[in-house]
């Protein structure tokens, strides 16, 4: 049975001055799929996330959400249509409480939750953050801030989630906690696209991996296939991903 992609990038290009950052990148993401985007520093991963989320307009190409061209839509409109993203460095409203941060996210989601406190508490309970409900977000340790960043994304009721190194800098136990939350999104039919350098997590939860190198997509396949792709090994991974695949 053919599946229709929820998100499509079609020949996406972008340049900063004369520097080509993305060079005709095309891929599809499907509901209920966990898709990992990897590549060396400078490969274009963050630029691609910025274009999908609407923070940056591409020099060429198109982004489609469920068949609709959203290339020129504002980030706030894309959020209400079901695209939400996290940032590598968590950016909560520092002076607001943890609960208030999630209430704000609810207001910008698909169904305009209007700061529903009960729903916000449910999201925080799911992430194990109830002990921090009334604490200012600025007081959270890194692991809790990363979880709060993820909860704020999910509270918008997205159809497509973009996660930018949400596990970076965490302990193995914290990585496992967040990986379990992300993996659980499959059952909710959410498409997850995540940039991550914690290869153990990549290999354990990714259904498919796409690889960027110098602005071009050089591989798209299962973790096992990509870990043995000669072009990927030469460009970036060495034996790292292959070793992670053996664990």
C-alpha positions as CSV (number, residue, x, y, z in Angstrom):
1,X,0.0,0.0,0.0
2,X,1.3,3.4,-1.0
3,X,1.7,5.9,1.9
4,X,1.3,9.6,1.4
5,X,4.1,11.6,3.0
6,X,3.1,14.1,5.7
7,X,6.1,16.3,4.9
8,X,8.0,16.7,1.6
9,X,11.2,18.7,0.9
10,X,11.4,19.2,-2.9
11,X,14.8,20.3,-4.3
12,X,15.4,22.7,-1.5
13,X,18.3,25.1,-2.1
14,X,19.8,27.9,0.0
15,X,22.8,30.1,-0.2
16,X,24.3,32.7,2.1
17,X,26.0,35.1,-0.4
18,X,28.1,32.9,-2.6
19,X,28.2,30.0,-0.1
20,X,25.8,27.1,-1.1
21,X,24.5,25.6,2.1
22,X,21.7,23.4,0.6
23,X,22.0,22.1,-2.9
24,X,18.7,20.5,-4.1
25,X,17.8,18.5,-1.0
26,X,14.7,16.3,-1.5
27,X,13.2,13.8,1.0
28,X,9.9,12.6,2.4
29,X,8.8,12.0,6.0
30,X,5.8,9.9,7.0
31,X,3.4,9.9,9.9
32,X,4.5,7.5,12.6
33,X,8.1,7.5,11.3
34,X,11.2,8.5,13.2
35,X,13.6,10.0,10.7
36,X,17.1,11.0,11.8
37,X,19.1,13.7,10.0
38,X,22.9,13.4,10.4
39,X,25.9,14.9,8.8
40,X,29.2,16.7,9.8
41,X,29.2,20.3,11.1
42,X,28.3,22.7,8.3
43,X,26.4,20.0,6.3
44,X,23.2,22.2,6.3
45,X,21.2,20.4,9.0
46,X,20.2,23.5,10.9
47,X,19.5,25.5,7.8
48,X,17.2,22.7,6.6
49,X,15.4,22.8,10.0
50,X,15.0,26.6,9.7
51,X,13.5,26.3,6.3
52,X,11.0,23.6,7.3
53,X,9.9,25.5,10.3
54,X,9.7,28.8,8.5
55,X,12.5,30.7,10.2
56,X,14.2,31.0,6.9
57,X,13.0,31.2,3.3
58,X,14.8,28.9,0.8
59,X,16.6,30.2,-2.2
60,X,14.8,27.6,-4.2
61,X,12.6,24.5,-3.9
62,X,9.5,23.8,-1.9
63,X,8.2,22.4,1.4
64,X,4.9,20.6,1.4
65,X,2.8,19.6,4.5
66,X,0.3,17.0,3.7
67,X,0.3,18.0,0.1
68,X,0.0,21.8,0.8
69,X,2.8,24.1,-0.3
70,X,3.9,25.9,2.9
71,X,7.2,27.3,1.6
72,X,6.2,30.9,2.2
73,X,4.1,30.6,5.3
74,X,5.1,32.2,8.6
75,X,6.4,30.0,11.5
76,X,3.3,30.8,13.6
77,X,1.0,29.6,10.8
78,X,3.1,26.4,10.3
79,X,2.8,25.7,14.0
80,X,-0.9,25.9,13.9
81,X,-0.9,23.6,10.9
82,X,1.2,21.0,12.9
83,X,4.9,21.7,12.6
84,X,6.8,22.3,15.8
85,X,10.5,22.4,16.5
86,X,13.0,22.4,19.4
87,X,16.3,24.1,19.5
88,X,19.8,22.7,20.3
89,X,20.0,25.2,23.2
90,X,16.7,25.1,25.2
91,X,15.0,28.5,25.1
92,X,12.2,28.5,27.7
93,X,10.8,31.7,29.0
94,X,13.2,31.9,31.9
95,X,11.1,34.0,34.2
96,X,8.0,32.0,33.8
97,X,7.3,28.8,35.7
98,X,7.7,25.4,34.1
99,X,3.9,25.1,34.1
100,X,3.4,28.5,32.5
101,X,5.9,27.6,29.8
102,X,3.8,24.7,28.7
103,X,0.6,26.7,28.9
104,X,2.1,29.2,26.5
105,X,2.9,26.4,24.1
106,X,-0.7,25.2,24.3
107,X,-1.9,28.6,23.1
108,X,0.0,28.3,19.9
109,X,-0.9,24.7,19.0
110,X,-3.3,23.3,16.4
111,X,-6.4,23.4,18.5
112,X,-5.6,26.7,20.4
113,X,-5.5,25.2,23.9
114,X,-5.6,28.7,25.5
115,X,-3.2,27.8,28.3
116,X,-5.2,24.9,29.7
117,X,-3.5,24.2,33.0
118,X,-4.8,20.7,33.4
119,X,-3.5,19.7,29.9
120,X,-0.2,21.3,30.6
121,X,0.1,19.3,33.9
122,X,-0.6,16.1,31.9
123,X,2.3,16.8,29.5
124,X,4.7,17.5,32.4
125,X,3.6,14.4,34.2
126,X,4.3,12.4,31.0
127,X,7.9,13.8,31.0
128,X,8.5,13.3,34.7
129,X,8.7,17.0,35.4
130,X,5.9,17.5,38.0
131,X,8.3,18.2,40.7
132,X,9.3,21.4,38.8
133,X,5.8,22.7,38.1
134,X,6.1,26.0,39.9
135,X,9.9,26.5,39.6
136,X,11.2,29.2,37.2
137,X,12.4,27.6,34.0
138,X,15.8,29.3,34.5
139,X,16.4,27.1,37.6
140,X,16.1,23.8,35.8
141,X,19.2,21.6,35.4
142,X,20.1,20.7,31.8
143,X,18.3,17.4,31.7
144,X,15.1,18.9,32.9
145,X,15.5,21.9,30.5
146,X,15.8,19.5,27.6
147,X,12.7,17.7,28.7
148,X,10.8,20.9,29.0
149,X,11.9,21.9,25.5
150,X,10.5,18.6,24.2
151,X,7.2,19.0,26.2
152,X,6.7,22.5,24.9
153,X,7.0,21.2,21.3
154,X,4.6,18.3,22.0
155,X,2.1,20.5,23.7
156,X,1.3,22.3,20.4
157,X,-0.2,19.0,19.2
158,X,2.1,18.7,16.2
159,X,1.9,16.3,13.2
160,X,5.6,16.9,12.4
161,X,8.2,17.3,15.1
162,X,11.7,18.7,14.4
163,X,14.1,17.9,17.3
164,X,17.5,19.5,17.3
165,X,20.0,17.6,19.4
166,X,17.5,17.1,22.2
167,X,19.7,14.5,23.8
168,X,23.0,16.3,23.5
169,X,25.0,16.8,26.7
170,X,22.8,14.4,28.8
171,X,23.7,11.4,30.9
172,X,23.0,7.9,29.5
173,X,20.0,7.6,31.8
174,X,18.6,11.0,30.6
175,X,19.2,10.0,27.0
176,X,17.2,6.8,27.6
177,X,14.4,8.8,29.2
178,X,14.1,11.2,26.2
179,X,14.5,8.4,23.7
180,X,11.6,6.6,25.2
181,X,9.4,9.7,24.9
182,X,10.4,10.2,21.3
183,X,9.9,6.5,20.4
184,X,6.4,6.7,22.0
185,X,5.4,9.3,19.4
186,X,5.2,6.6,16.7
187,X,2.1,5.3,18.4
188,X,0.5,8.8,18.1
189,X,1.2,8.9,14.3
190,X,3.5,11.8,14.6
191,X,6.4,12.2,12.2
192,X,9.7,12.9,14.0
193,X,12.7,14.3,12.2
194,X,15.6,14.7,14.6
195,X,19.2,15.8,14.4
196,X,21.3,13.9,16.9
197,X,25.0,13.1,17.5
198,X,24.3,10.5,20.2
199,X,24.7,7.6,17.9
200,X,23.5,5.0,20.4
201,X,20.1,6.7,20.5
202,X,20.1,7.2,16.7
203,X,20.5,3.5,16.1
204,X,18.0,2.5,18.8
205,X,15.0,4.6,17.7
206,X,15.5,5.7,14.1
207,X,13.4,4.0,11.4
208,X,15.3,5.7,8.7
209,X,18.4,7.9,8.4
210,X,19.2,10.6,5.9
211,X,22.7,12.0,5.6
212,X,23.7,15.5,4.5
213,X,27.2,16.3,3.3
214,X,28.2,19.7,1.9
215,X,24.6,20.6,1.4
216,X,23.7,17.5,-0.5
217,X,21.7,14.4,0.5
218,X,24.1,11.5,0.1
219,X,22.2,8.7,1.7
220,X,18.6,7.7,2.7
221,X,17.9,4.3,4.2
222,X,17.6,2.1,7.3
223,X,20.2,2.5,10.0
224,X,21.8,-0.7,9.0
225,X,22.1,0.3,5.4
226,X,23.4,3.8,6.1
227,X,26.0,2.5,8.6
228,X,27.5,0.4,5.8
229,X,27.2,3.0,3.0
230,X,30.7,3.7,1.6
231,X,29.8,7.3,0.8
232,X,28.6,8.0,4.3
233,X,31.7,6.3,5.9
234,X,34.0,8.3,3.7
235,X,32.3,11.6,4.2
236,X,31.6,11.6,7.9
237,X,31.2,8.5,10.1
238,X,34.3,6.4,9.9
239,X,33.5,3.4,12.0
240,X,31.4,5.2,14.5
241,X,27.9,4.4,13.3
242,X,28.9,0.9,12.3
243,X,30.1,0.4,15.8
244,X,26.9,1.8,17.3
245,X,24.9,-0.6,15.1
246,X,26.7,-3.6,16.7
247,X,25.7,-2.6,20.2
